[in-house]
Amino acid sequence: MSNARRLIAVALVCTLLGQSCGVAVGAAVAVSDPEPSRAVSATGSTSAAGTTAESGSNAASPQILAIYPNPLTAGDTGEFVVVRVDGVSNLTLSDGEQSFSIPPRSGVVVLSSDPNTTRSLTPVPVVSAALSLSNAGERLVLRRNGTTVHEIRYEDAPAGERWNASTGRWTPLGLDLREPVATGPADATAFVLPDASTIAVETLRSADERLFLAGYTLSSARVADALVAAHHRGVRVRVLVEGGPVGGVSRRQAETLDRLVRAGVPVAVVAGPGAKFSFHHAKYAVVDDRALVLTENWKPAGTGGRDSRGWGVRVESMRAAEELATVFERDSTGRGIVSWKSYRRGRAFVTDPPPNATYPTTIPPESVHATDVRVLTTPGNAGKAVIRRLDEADTQIAVVNPRLDPDGRFFAALVRAARRGVTVRILLSNAWYDADENERVVTRTQALRDSGVPIEARIAEPRGRFGKVHAKGAVVDGESVLVGSLNWNDHAATENREVVLELDGPEPASYYQRAFDSDWQSAGGGDDSETMWVLVAGALASASLAGLILKKTVRFER
């Protein structure tokens, strides 16, 4: 659609809503899934760099492992430096003002000017040292017998974050950057939404021993029914949600979580200073020895099957379930976690009427066997793992995502694959608020196709089978599938908690490839005028149910 036609459509929507699109919208209202993608702040950049000043040093040498210069405490009490000692004697650490002797203990030691405060932050042995680390930058030097063995320089230490030598980046204190975890072969149930909207809730209803549900938002009455019923029959039920969804927490979600707490279900909220993530955007559940991973939110539009095209998978794997249970346990405790009861005190909530559309089952669920399953998470490994998989592709890649940054590293990886002869197809959201960014992708890929590069992008055409594309996944070479909450942008890959399953094997690949092909073929028709009026109609429908939010552009989402 041309820019002129798009402007006409947007102007028409704004006029009918009585809004001015040329000014900021003051009161944001709830959106079901913001697909948070704001830029990382400059203070969160990785500015520390470790250098080894002595030739021949190795991983067993004394080394500065981590620094925590900018605690979330008055006067920066509790700042510390972590040093690997391994029994080496005559070690000193200098912060540019003073030098401190390090006792020759085995293993690792933490140096802190306030050991009592620091002991509450780390299980590692803590010794006293009159450190005074600058938040603006510092040079720390580790010496043995006066000879430098390791040094660290950093700048602009982010508040509440620790620099880790093993990753070379700042991360919130308490956040462990996990490696991809291979959990082996498994039987699974592959499904798409809204076609198979019963699978997720049926899985929750089947819990016998444990039910851990992690989400961005939770407002589905059916999901709440399943959680309460499980709790009443003695299942250990716990819930973890994001406390700062873009647009705010809806009244419907507040009522849902109130109900859970009244029934005795513990509800934890990722909120407040010191939170480990920019957004807790993951959507998964651990049900006994099964792992359920979704691209959709626990709400009528998503798991309720009332709107979004989504992907999901239920894996019968104790190892996958245990890995996600570990992620849940660590994410739902510690800094930045509050109870729902504490969180909701004195808060106002926003109106977010639910969608009530119904759709046919054109793509039924299917039992498949995965030859291997890998659990990927962000921050940490999922972004790199996805790009690595794209870089390893030999023949074809099919990607579905709400939106894709044409200047980002995920799109760059797709272009690299296409340039080496891999056929790349990208299916993007049809929501009108994604139109500008997604049409940039379409235009960019068309220019590449015109030059002979086998890459194409299309905007989804629901044609009565779903409301909008909200799935985030890919099929690679007919051999591997990626399914999860990760939007393909740098912020999601580095700052959000996201969970993705990578499933190998021809059966899961074939199922999701067929689902993709069906949606791809539907997106092959229509002209500019038809597309414009589809966008206008979608905008008006969304407006009647949600409201406006300003996030670079004005956006709706149900």
C-alpha positions in Angstrom: 0.0 0.0 0.0 1.3 3.4 -0.9 2.3 6.0 1.8 -0.5 8.2 0.6 -3.1 5.5 1.0 -1.8 4.6 4.4 -2.0 8.2 5.5 -5.6 8.3 4.3 -6.5 5.2 6.2 -4.9 6.4 9.4 -6.5 9.8 9.1 -9.9 8.2 8.6 -9.4 6.0 11.7 -8.2 9.0 13.8 -11.1 11.1 12.6 -13.7 8.5 13.5 -12.1 8.1 16.9 -12.1 11.8 17.6 -8.3 11.6 18.0 -5.5 13.8 16.6 -2.7 11.6 15.2 -0.4 14.5 15.1 -0.1 14.9 18.9 0.9 12.5 21.7 -1.8 10.5 23.4 -1.9 11.3 27.0 -3.4 8.3 28.8 -2.2 5.0 27.4 -4.6 2.1 27.7 -3.9 -1.6 27.9 -2.7 -3.6 25.0 -2.6 -7.3 25.1 1.0 -7.7 24.0 3.3 -4.7 23.3 5.9 -6.8 21.6 8.3 -4.6 23.7 11.2 -3.5 21.6 12.5 -0.2 23.1 16.1 0.6 22.6 18.7 -0.4 25.2 19.8 2.7 27.2 23.3 3.9 26.9 23.9 3.1 30.5 23.3 -0.5 29.8 26.0 -0.8 27.2 28.8 -3.3 27.7 31.6 -0.9 28.5 33.8 -3.1 30.7 36.6 -4.9 29.0 39.0 -7.4 30.6 42.6 -7.6 29.5 45.3 -10.0 30.6 48.6 -8.2 31.1 50.8 -11.2 31.6 51.6 -13.4 28.6 50.7 -17.1 29.0 47.9 -16.6 31.6 45.1 -19.2 31.3 41.7 -19.9 32.7 43.3 -21.3 35.9 45.2 -18.1 36.6 44.0 -15.6 39.3 41.4 -13.3 37.6 38.8 -10.7 38.3 35.6 -12.5 37.5 32.9 -9.9 38.2 32.4 -6.3 39.5 29.3 -4.7 41.1 30.0 -1.0 41.4 26.6 0.6 41.4 24.2 -1.2 43.9 20.6 -0.1 44.4 21.4 1.1 47.9 22.1 4.4 49.6 25.8 5.3 49.3 26.4 2.2 47.1 26.8 0.0 50.1 27.3 -3.6 49.2 29.5 -2.9 46.1 32.0 -5.7 45.5 34.6 -7.4 43.3 34.8 -11.1 42.6 38.2 -12.6 42.3 39.3 -16.2 41.5 42.2 -16.9 43.9 42.6 -20.7 43.8 45.0 -20.7 46.7 47.5 -18.3 45.1 49.4 -16.2 47.7 50.7 -12.6 47.5 47.7 -11.3 45.5 46.6 -7.7 45.7 43.8 -5.7 44.1 44.1 -2.0 43.3 41.2 0.3 42.6 43.4 3.2 41.7 43.3 4.7 45.2 44.3 1.8 47.4 45.6 -1.8 47.2 44.1 -4.6 49.2 45.7 -7.9 50.1 43.7 -11.0 49.1 43.8 -14.0 51.4 45.1 -17.2 49.6 41.8 -19.0 49.8 40.8 -21.8 47.5 38.3 -21.1 44.8 36.7 -17.7 44.6 36.4 -14.8 47.0 34.4 -11.6 47.1 35.9 -8.3 48.3 33.5 -5.8 49.8 33.6 -2.6 51.9 30.4 -3.8 53.6 30.6 -7.6 54.0 27.3 -7.9 55.9 25.3 -6.3 53.0 27.2 -8.1 50.3 26.7 -11.5 52.0 22.9 -11.1 51.3 23.7 -10.8 47.6 26.1 -13.7 47.0 26.7 -17.2 48.3 30.5 -16.7 47.7 32.8 -16.1 50.7 33.1 -12.4 51.4 36.1 -10.6 52.9 36.4 -7.0 54.0 38.2 -4.5 51.7 37.8 -0.7 51.8 36.7 -0.5 48.2 35.3 2.7 46.7 34.3 1.9 43.1 33.3 4.8 40.8 30.0 4.5 39.0 31.4 6.5 36.2 34.4 4.2 35.5 37.3 2.5 37.1 40.5 0.5 36.5 41.0 -2.5 38.7 44.3 -4.3 38.7 45.1 -7.7 40.1 48.8 -8.2 40.9 50.9 -11.1 42.3 54.2 -10.1 43.9 53.7 -6.7 42.2 53.3 -8.0 38.7 50.0 -7.5 36.9 48.2 -10.7 36.1 44.8 -9.3 35.2 43.0 -5.9 34.9 39.5 -4.7 34.2 38.4 -1.3 32.9 34.8 -0.2 32.9 32.7 2.9 32.2 29.2 4.0 33.2 28.2 1.1 35.5 24.4 0.6 35.2 22.5 0.7 38.5 22.0 -2.7 40.0 23.9 -4.6 37.3 27.0 -6.7 37.5 29.7 -7.1 34.9 30.7 -10.7 34.3 34.0 -11.6 32.7 32.6 -14.9 31.3 30.1 -13.0 29.2 31.7 -9.6 28.8 28.5 -7.7 29.5 26.5 -6.1 32.2 23.5 -8.1 33.6 21.2 -7.4 36.5 22.4 -8.9 39.7 20.8 -12.3 40.3 20.3 -13.0 36.6 22.1 -16.1 35.4 22.8 -16.1 31.6 22.0 -19.7 30.7 23.4 -21.8 27.9 21.1 -23.6 25.5 20.0 -26.9 27.1 19.5 -30.0 24.9 16.9 -32.2 26.6 16.9 -35.1 24.1 14.2 -36.7 21.9 10.5 -36.3 22.9 7.0 -36.8 21.7 5.0 -33.6 21.4 1.7 -32.1 20.4 2.1 -29.4 17.8 -0.7 -26.9 17.4 -1.6 -23.4 16.1 -4.1 -20.8 17.4 -6.9 -19.9 17.1 -7.5 -23.3 15.5 -6.6 -25.4 18.6 -7.6 -23.2 21.5 -8.4 -26.1 23.8 -4.9 -27.6 23.9 -3.3 -25.1 26.3 -6.2 -25.2 28.8 -6.6 -29.0 28.6 -2.9 -29.3 29.4 -3.3 -27.1 32.5 -6.4 -29.1 33.6 -4.4 -32.3 33.5 -1.9 -31.3 36.2 -1.4 -33.8 39.0 1.6 -32.6 41.0 2.8 -29.2 39.8 1.7 -26.4 37.6 4.0 -23.4 37.0 2.6 -20.8 34.7 4.7 -17.9 33.4 3.4 -15.1 31.3 3.4 -11.5 30.2 -0.3 -11.1 30.9 -3.0 -13.4 32.3 -6.6 -12.5 32.0 -8.3 -15.7 30.7 -11.1 -17.0 32.8 -10.6 -20.5 31.4 -7.0 -20.5 32.4 -7.9 -19.2 35.9 -10.5 -21.9 36.3 -7.9 -24.5 35.5 -5.4 -23.0 38.0 -7.9 -22.8 40.8 -9.2 -26.3 40.2 -5.7 -27.7 40.2 -4.9 -25.9 43.5 -8.1 -27.3 45.1 -7.1 -30.8 44.2 -3.7 -30.5 45.8 -1.5 -29.5 42.8 1.4 -27.1 43.6 0.3 -24.1 41.5 2.3 -20.9 41.1 2.0 -18.0 38.7 4.5 -15.4 37.4 3.6 -12.3 35.3 5.0 -9.0 34.1 4.2 -6.0 36.3 4.8 -3.3 33.7 3.1 -4.3 30.4 3.0 -1.5 27.9 -0.2 0.3 28.4 -0.7 -0.9 32.0 -2.4 -3.8 33.7 -6.0 -4.3 32.7 -8.9 -4.4 35.1 -9.7 -7.9 33.7 -6.2 -9.1 34.6 -6.4 -7.6 38.0 -9.7 -9.3 38.7 -8.3 -12.6 37.4 -5.2 -12.4 39.6 -7.3 -11.3 42.6 -9.4 -14.4 42.1 -6.3 -16.6 42.1 -4.9 -15.1 45.2 -8.2 -15.4 47.0 -8.2 -19.1 46.1 -4.7 -19.5 47.6 -2.7 -19.6 44.4 0.7 -17.7 44.9 1.1 -15.0 42.2 4.5 -13.3 41.8 5.0 -10.1 39.7 8.2 -8.9 38.0 8.2 -5.3 39.0 10.0 -2.4 40.6 13.7 -1.4 40.8 16.2 -4.2 40.5 14.0 -6.4 38.2 16.2 -8.8 36.3 14.5 -8.1 32.9 13.2 -5.2 30.9 10.0 -7.3 30.4 9.0 -10.8 31.5 7.6 -11.6 28.1 7.9 -15.5 28.2 4.7 -17.6 27.8 5.1 -21.1 29.0 3.9 -23.6 31.6 5.4 -26.6 33.4 2.7 -29.2 34.0 4.1 -32.2 35.8 6.7 -33.6 33.4 5.5 -31.7 30.4 6.6 -28.4 29.0 4.0 -26.1 27.2 5.6 -23.3 25.2 3.5 -20.6 23.4 3.9 -17.6 21.3 0.6 -16.3 22.8 -0.5 -14.6 26.0 -2.8 -16.2 28.6 -5.8 -14.2 27.5 -8.9 -14.4 25.3 -7.1 -13.0 22.2 -4.3 -15.5 22.6 -4.8 -18.9 24.3 -8.5 -18.2 24.2 -8.5 -18.4 20.4 -10.4 -15.2 19.9 -7.9 -13.4 17.7 -4.3 -14.1 17.1 -2.5 -16.5 14.8 -0.1 -18.2 17.2 2.1 -21.3 17.4 2.4 -23.6 20.4 3.9 -26.9 21.4 3.4 -29.3 24.3 6.5 -31.5 24.9 6.4 -34.8 26.8 9.8 -34.4 28.4 10.8 -34.5 32.0 14.2 -32.9 31.2 12.6 -30.0 29.3 10.0 -29.6 32.1 12.8 -29.6 34.7 14.8 -27.0 32.8 11.8 -24.7 32.5 10.9 -25.3 36.2 14.5 -24.2 37.1 14.0 -21.0 35.0 10.7 -20.4 36.7 12.0 -20.9 40.2 14.9 -18.5 39.7 12.8 -15.9 37.9 10.0 -15.9 40.5 12.2 -15.2 43.5 14.9 -12.6 44.4 15.3 -9.0 43.4 12.5 -7.3 41.6 9.8 -9.8 42.5 6.8 -8.8 44.6 3.6 -10.5 45.5 0.4 -9.6 43.6 -1.2 -8.4 46.8 1.7 -6.0 47.4 1.9 -4.9 43.7 -1.8 -4.1 43.4 -2.0 -1.9 46.5 -3.1 1.6 45.5 -2.9 0.9 41.8 -5.4 1.9 39.1 -6.0 -0.4 36.2 -7.1 0.2 32.6 -10.0 -0.9 30.6 -9.3 -3.7 28.1 -12.5 -5.3 26.7 -11.9 -8.8 25.4 -12.3 -9.8 21.8 -15.1 -12.3 21.1 -14.5 -13.4 17.5 -14.6 -17.1 16.6 -12.6 -18.9 13.9 -12.7 -22.3 12.2 -10.3 -25.1 12.8 -8.5 -25.3 9.5 -5.2 -26.6 10.9 -5.8 -29.3 13.5 -3.2 -30.2 16.2 -0.9 -33.2 15.5 1.2 -35.6 17.5 4.8 -35.4 16.4 8.1 -36.9 17.4 11.1 -34.5 17.9 14.5 -36.1 17.5 15.9 -33.5 19.9 14.6 -30.6 21.9 16.6 -27.5 23.0 15.4 -25.0 25.6 16.6 -21.5 24.6 16.2 -18.4 26.8 17.0 -14.7 26.8 18.8 -12.8 28.1 21.6 -15.2 27.4 21.4 -17.6 24.4 18.3 -17.6 22.3 19.2 -14.6 20.1 22.6 -16.1 19.2 21.1 -19.6 18.8 18.5 -18.4 16.4 21.0 -16.5 14.3 23.4 -19.4 14.3 20.6 -21.7 13.1 19.9 -19.3 10.3 23.5 -19.1 9.4 23.6 -22.9 9.2 20.6 -23.2 6.8 21.2 -25.0 3.5 18.0 -24.9 1.5 15.0 -22.9 3.0 13.9 -20.8 5.8 10.2 -19.9 6.6 9.8 -17.1 9.3 6.6 -15.9 10.9 6.8 -12.8 13.2 4.6 -9.8 14.0 7.3 -7.5 12.8 11.0 -7.5 11.8 13.5 -4.7 11.9 15.0 -4.4 8.4 18.1 -2.8 10.0 18.5 -5.5 12.7 20.7 -8.5 13.0 17.9 -11.1 12.5 17.0 -9.6 9.1 20.7 -9.4 8.3 21.1 -13.1 9.0 18.1 -13.9 6.7 19.7 -11.8 4.0 23.0 -13.6 4.4 21.2 -16.9 4.0 19.4 -15.8 0.9 22.7 -14.5 -0.6 24.2 -17.9 -0.4 21.2 -19.5 -2.1 18.8 -20.3 0.7 15.1 -19.6 -0.2 13.8 -17.3 2.5 10.2 -16.4 3.1 9.0 -14.0 5.8 5.3 -13.7 6.9 4.6 -10.5 8.9 1.7 -9.1 10.9 -1.3 -7.6 9.1 -2.1 -5.3 12.1 -2.3 -1.7 10.9 0.1 -0.4 13.6 2.8 -2.7 12.1 2.2 -1.5 8.6 5.1 1.0 8.3 7.8 -1.2 9.6 6.6 -4.3 7.8 6.2 -2.6 4.5 9.9 -1.5 4.8 10.7 -5.2 5.1 8.6 -6.0 2.0 10.2 -3.2 0.0 13.7 -4.2 1.1 13.1 -7.9 0.2 11.5 -6.9 -3.2 14.7 -5.0 -4.1 16.8 -8.0 -3.2 14.5 -10.3 -5.3 14.8 -7.9 -8.2 18.6 -8.4 -8.0 18.3 -12.2 -8.0 18.4 -12.9 -4.2 15.8 -15.6 -3.2 14.0 -13.7 -0.4 10.4 -12.5 -0.1 8.3 -11.0 2.6 4.5 -10.8 2.7 1.9 -9.2 4.9 -0.6 -11.8 6.3 -4.2 -11.9 4.9 -6.3 -13.6 7.6 -9.3 -14.3 5.2 -11.5 -15.2 8.1 -9.2 -17.7 9.7 -7.6 -15.5 12.4 -7.4 -11.8 13.4 -3.8 -10.9 13.2 -0.4 -12.7 13.1 1.2 -12.8 16.5 3.2 -16.0 16.1 7.0 -16.0 16.5 8.7 -18.9 14.9 10.6 -20.4 12.0 11.1 -23.6 10.1 14.6 -24.3 8.8 15.6 -26.8 6.0 12.5 -28.9 6.8 14.5 -30.2 9.8 14.2 -27.7 12.7 11.5 -25.6 14.2 11.7 -22.6 16.5 8.6 -21.8 18.6 8.4 -19.3 21.5 7.9 -15.8 22.7 11.0 -14.2 21.1 10.3 -11.3 18.8 13.1 -10.9 16.4 14.6 -7.7 17.6 17.8 -6.9 19.6 15.9 -5.6 22.7 13.9 -8.8 23.1 17.1 -10.9 22.5 19.2 -9.1 25.2 16.9 -7.5 27.7 13.6 -9.5 28.0 13.0 -12.9 29.5 11.9 -15.0 26.5 11.6 -18.7 26.2 11.9 -20.6 22.9 11.9 -24.3 22.1 14.0 -25.6 19.1 12.6 -28.9 17.9 14.6 -31.1 15.5 13.0 -33.7 13.2 11.0 -34.0 10.1 7.6 -34.4 11.9 7.5 -31.1 13.8 9.1 -29.3 10.9 6.5 -30.7 8.5 3.6 -29.7 10.7 4.7 -26.0 11.1 5.8 -25.8 7.5 2.2 -26.8 6.4 0.8 -24.2 8.8 3.2 -21.6 7.4 2.5 -22.5 3.8 -1.3 -22.2 4.4 -0.9 -18.7 5.8 1.6 -17.8 3.1 -0.6 -18.8 0.3 -3.5 -16.8 1.8 -1.2 -13.7 1.8 -0.5 -14.0 -1.9 -3.7 -12.2 -3.1 -5.4 -8.9 -2.8 -4.5 -5.4 -4.1 -3.5 -2.2 -2.5 -7.0 -0.9 -2.1 -8.2 -4.1 -0.6 -5.3 -4.1 1.9 -6.0 -0.5 2.8 -9.6 -1.2 3.7 -8.7 -4.3 5.6 -6.3 -2.2 7.7 -9.0 0.4 8.3 -11.5 -2.2 9.4 -9.0 -3.8 11.6 -8.1 -0.5 13.2 -11.7 0.4 13.9 -12.5 -3.0 15.4 -9.4 -2.7 17.6 -10.3 0.8 18.6 -13.7 -0.2 19.9 -12.0 -2.8 22.1 -8.8 -1.3 23.3 -7.7 2.3 22.9 -4.6 4.2 21.9 -1.0 3.9 23.0 1.9 6.0 21.8 5.1 4.0 21.3 6.9 5.7 18.4 3.6 5.4 16.5 0.1 5.0 17.8 -0.7 1.3 18.2 -3.7 -0.9 19.0 -3.4 -4.5 20.0 -6.0 -6.8 21.5 
